[in-house]
Amino acid sequence: MGTFVVNGGKSLKGEITPQGAKNEALQVICAVLLTPEKVTIHNIPDIADVNKLIELVGSMGVKVTKEPDSATTFEAHNINLDYLQTPEYRAQSISLRGSVMIVGPLLARYGKAFIPKPGGDKIGRRRLDTHFIGFQKLGANFEFDSSDPFFKVEAKSLTGAYMHLDEASVTGTANIIMASVLASGRTTIYNAACEPYIQQLCRMLVSMGARIAGIGSNLLYIDGVKELKGCSHTILPDMIEIGSFIGMAAMTESELTIKNVSFENLGIIPDSFRRLGIALERRGDDIFIPRQEHYEIETFIDGSIMVIADAIWPGLTPDLLSVFLVTATQAKGSVLIHQKMFESRLFFVDKLIDMGAQIILCDPHRATVIGLDKMIKLRGTTMSSPDIRAGVALLIAALSAEGISTIHNIEQIDRGYQNIDKRLNALGADIKRL
């Protein structure tokens, strides 16, 4: 188990470029299974979850080649479907939640797919019903044995259908889209997720020859084609990492420029940080955050307490709620953080309370933060990272705290943040990896 030792209380300064988006990378890497032709993907983040998925598709028979210009090419010419029945496949895929998105492409191209119940962050219930109900509507047969959590879908052929998703699941939408592009006839998906990463997946598939209308909305029309060809695709910068850097800059009184953020794809993230009182300025496609000794949380027009809540896109992504929560601990004023989607994601707040933060955990979904206006600094402590997003929130807290903090289980942070210690140390942080 790895550990960060953080000497906090240091202001950072300089420029930092966000990595490629983890959530997009997991989708588009699965999409390479839809064609035997070469697919080149640029800006893939070098993080644990993505590297595990690349290793998984490589074990299935995809030829993976890392190019000298940081691109990676994939050729899914000879897929070994027998590998899906092996203990090695089960061990690889069960450790990675994104592995579930290989099911749609394999079902579309080969008529069958198998996947064990995938892993991922322990942040509450993360059901997969939406995925498999969508496949069934396309004509697939679904089998699941609860005594041996292994999912199996098969179909002699897939036929387009109308479906109204019971939830706007991002991975569910991606999986159904990838199954639909090779189905015969038209598929209509209502209540589809429409995050920028879903839009990117759709644009990649269109460049491969798919026919998709309604990209960017929650109503998609997909007319199936017989085959897809290769393409070249560039992954967006990671909006979660960008938001993490904004919160970190405010907490540590740092002057930072975040480069090449694809600002038009950030949605309400910048304005949500402004509601916490954080000054940030768009400069071309960069975000500049000046050094701020204080920042004050807004109230609503009627004077009531500010609420920061997650929502399906174009609402605020749930992956940033942990960062908003920790950032609010040193603001002036109070805010209610409402994590609607997952019931275990706020349970890391006890670690912030140990550091001196004033937080009331109202229930599994809501926490009230009473900002200390930096009058009482957080203090260093020893803690363990429970998941990716809580892990980086604890790292932000440690960077702003007085004294030494020790963060165990940093493998969770490494799953989503590329070389985060080296990149922040280059800005003036003092983080040692043990």
N, C-alpha and C positions, 0 to 999 in steps of 0.2 A: 504494500500500500504506500503510495507516494504522499509527500507532505510539502506544503508551502510554509516557510517561516517568513513572516512579513514584518518589516520594521516600518511602522505606520507614521502618519503625520507629515508626510513629505508632499509638497506641491510638485506637480508634473508640468512639463512644457514641451511643446513640439508638435509634430505632425504624425498621424497614424492612419494607415489605410486598412479598411475592414477586409476581412477574408471573404471568400465566396460563401454564398448562403448555404448553410447546412441542409435546411429543409428542402430547398430546390434541388440540391445535389442528389439527395436520396431518391427523389422522384425521377430525375432525368437519367440517372444511372440505371434504374430499373427499366426505363423506356428503351434502352439499347437492345433489350431482348426481343423487341418487335421486328427486327430486321436482321438479315444475314450480312448486310453491307456495313462498311466502316462508318462509325460515328465518332466524331472528335468533340470533346468537351473541354472548354477552357475555364479557368478560374475555379477549379475544384479545391475546396479547402482540405488541408492536410490535418485532419482530425480523426479521432478514434472511430466514431460511428461510421463516417464515410469510408475510411480505409477498410473497416470490417465488411462493408457492403461490396466494395471492389474485390476484396478477397473472396467473398461468397460467389459473386458472378464468375470470377475467374475459375473457381473450383467446379462450377457448373459447365465449364467449357468455353466461356467467352475469352477470346484472346485480348489481353490488356497490354497496351504499350504506352509507357510514359515518354512523351516527346521532350526534346531539350528546351522548348519554349513554355514549359509549365502546363502544356496541354496533355491530355490522355486520350488515346484512341481505344475503341472497343469494337470487336468483331464477333458477333454472336452467330457464327456460321455453323458450328457443330455443338449443339447443347446436349449434354448427357442427362437425359431425364431420369435414368436409373439412379443418378447421384442423389435425387430428391428423396430416395428411400433409405439412405444410409445414415448411420449414427453420426457421422461427421457433419452431414448437412444439417441434421437436427441440432447439433451443438452450435454450429455457426449461426443459424438463423434464429435460434431461441434467445440469443443474447442481444438481438438488435430489433427494435420495433419496426424500423423502416423496411425490414425484409419482407413484410406482408405485401409490399407493393410489387413484388415479383409475380404475384399470383395473376393479376390482370393480364400482363403481357404473355405469360406462359399459356394461360387459358385461351387467349386470342389466337396465338400462333400454333400451339400444339394440341389444344383441346383438353388439356388437363394440367393441374397444378396441385402441389402439396405444400403445406407449411405448418410447423408446430406453432402453438400459441406463442407469439413473439414477446420479447422482454421490453426493455426501455425503462424510463423513469417511473418510480413508484410514487405517483402523484394523485392516485385515486383511480376510479373505474375508467377504463379505456376500452370500451366494447368495440367489437368488430362487426356487429350485425349489419351496419350500413353497407359494408363491402360485399358481404355474401348475399344479402337480399338483392343488391344490384346485379350480381352475377346470375342469380336465379331468374330475374326478370329478363335477362338476355338469353335464357334457355339452358343454363347450366344446372347440373345436379350437385347438391351440396351434402357432404357427409361429415359428421363430427361425433367422435366418441368422447364423452366427458371423462371417462376413466383413463383415457390416454389422449390428452389435449393435442390432437393432430387434425388439421383441417384438410379436406380433400374436395376439389371441385373438378367436374368433368363435363364435357359437352361435345357431341359429334359436330355441332355447328352452333354458332351464336347468331341470333337474329335481333335486330334493333327493336327497341321498345320504348314506351313512355314510362318514366319513373319520377316520382316526387320523393326525394330523399327525406328520411325521417329526421336527419340532422345534417347540417352543412359541414360534414367531416372533410378535412383537407385530404388526408390519406385515402379516405373512402372515395372521394370525388376523383382523385388522381387514378386510383385503381380501376374504377368503372370507366373512366375516359379511355384508359389504355386498352381495356377489354373491348370497348365499343368501336374503336377506329378500324378494326378488321372484321367487325360483324356485318352481316348482310342487312341492307336497309338503313333506315334512319333511327337513331337513338335520341330521345329528348330527355335531358336531365334538368329537372326543376329543383330549386333549393340547393344548387351546386355551390360548393365553396368557390370563391373567386379571388383569393389572395394573389398577390403578384407572382408567387411561385407556381400556382396553378396556371396563371396566364402564360408564364414562361414555358411550362410543360406543353401547353396547347400550341404555342408558337413553334416550339421545336418539332412537335408532331406534324404541324402543317408544312414545315420545311421538308419533312420526310415524305410528304404526299398525302397526309390525312386531310379530311374535309371537316372542319369544325367552324361553326358560326356561333356568335354570342360571346366571344372571348372577353373576359372582364366583367361579365354579368353573372347572375345566378341562374340563368336559363341558357343551356347549351344545346345546340343541335349538331349531331354528329352523323354524317353520312358515311357508312363504311366503305372501305376500299379493299381490293384483293391483296395488296402488298404495300409495304413501305420501303423506302430507300434510305441510304445513309445521309448524314448531314454534319454540319459544324454548328456548335451551340456554345454560347458564353453565359455563365451563371452570374446572376445579380450579386452585388455586395449584400452581406448579411445584415438585415435590418435589426436583428436582435443584438448583434455585436455593436452596431452603431448606437442603439439606445443605451447599451451598457456603458459605452464610452462617455455619452452625454451625462449620465448619472454620476459616473466616476469623476468627471471633471468638476461637477458642482460640489461633490462631497469633499474633494481634496483641494479645493480652491486653486484649480489648475487652469492654465490657458492652453487650449488644445485646438488643433485644426484636424477634423476628420475628413480625409480626402476621398473623392470619387464615390459619393454615397448613393447615387441614383435617386436624387431627392424626390422626384415625382412618384417614386414607388414606396415612399415612407408613410404615406397616408397621414393619419392624425398624430403620429408619434411625436414630431417636433412640437406641435401645439399642446399636446398633453404634458410635455416637460415644461413648456411655458406656463402652464397652469400651476406648476409647483414653484413658479417664480424664477426659473432658470433662463437666463439670457442666452440666446443662440442666434446666429446670423447665417443666412445662406449666402455663400460667395461662389457664384457659378454652380458647380456641382459638389462643392465642399460645404461643410458646416464648421463655423468658427464659434468656439465657446470662450468668452473672456473670463479672466479670473474674477471670481465673486466671493467676497467674504461672507455675504448673507444672501439668502433668497427666501421669498415669502410666498406661501401658498395662497392662491386666490380663494374667495368664497363665491357661491352662486349669487345672482343678482339680488335675491331676497335675503342675503346674509347667511344662508344655511351652509353647513359644512360641505366642503368640496368632496366629491366622490370620483374616484378613479376606478373604472370597471372595465373588464375585458368584454369583448363582443366579437361575433363573426365579422370578417372583413366586409365593408371598410371600417369597422370598429377597431378598437385597440387590441392588438395581439396578446393573448394570455401569457406568452413566453416572457413578456417584459414586466409583468406585475410585481415580481420579486425585486426587480431593479427599482421600480417606482417606490415600493415600500421602503427599501433601505435608504433611498435618496431623501425621502420625506422625514426621516428621523433627525436630520440636521437642518431642516427648513424652519422657518418661523410660521406657526399656525398648525392646524390639524387637518387631517384628511382621512376619509374612509376608503380603504382598499377593498374592493369587492371582486374576488376571484370566483366567477360563476361556474367555470367549466370543470374544475378539478377540486375535489374536496380534501386533498392532502397537501396541497402546494404551499400553504401558509404555515405549516407546522414547524418551519425552521425559525420562526420568530423568537422562540425561546432563547436561541443563541444570541440574537440581537439584544434581547432583554438582559442577558448576562453581561453584555458589553456596556450597558447603561442606557439603552434606548427605552423610550416610554411608549409601549405598544399594548393595546388591549385586544386580545384575540377574542372576538365576539362569538364566533362559531367557526366551523371548518372552512367557511367561505369568506368571512369578513374579518378585517382587522382595522382598528382605529389607531392611527399614529399621531402622537402629540409631539410636534417638532420642537427640538431643543434650541433652535436658532444658534447652534454651535457654542452656546454658553457653557454647556457641559459636553465635553468631547467624549466620544466612545472610547472605551479602554480595551487594550489588547487582552485576548483570552485564547483558550484552546478549544477548537471545535472541529466538526467533521462535516464534509459536504454531502448532503442527502441526495441531490440531483443536480443536473447541469445548471439550471437557472438559479436555484438557491445557492449553489456553489459560487457562482460569479458574484451574486449579491453579497455573500459573506466575504469574498475577496475585496470587493469595493469597501465594505465596512472596515476590514482590516487595514486597507490602505489609508483610510481617513483617521483611524484610531491612534491614540497615544500609546506608545510602547510596542511590545512584540506580540504578534498573534501567530498561532500555529493552526493550520488548516490541514486536517487529515483527509484521506480518500479523495485526493485531487484528480484521480482518474475520471471522476464524474465531470470535472471542469474540462479536462482534456477531451472528453467526448464531443464538446461543442465549441471550444476555443483553441485556435491554433497558436502554439508557442506563446501563450499569453504572458508568461513570466518574462521571457526575453524581450517581447515587444514593449511591455510596460517599463521594464528596467531601462530600455533605451530612452524613455521619456523622463527618467529620474526616480522611478520607483526602486524600492529595495526589497526584492523578493528572492528568496533562496529556495531552490527545489532540492529536496532530500529524497 
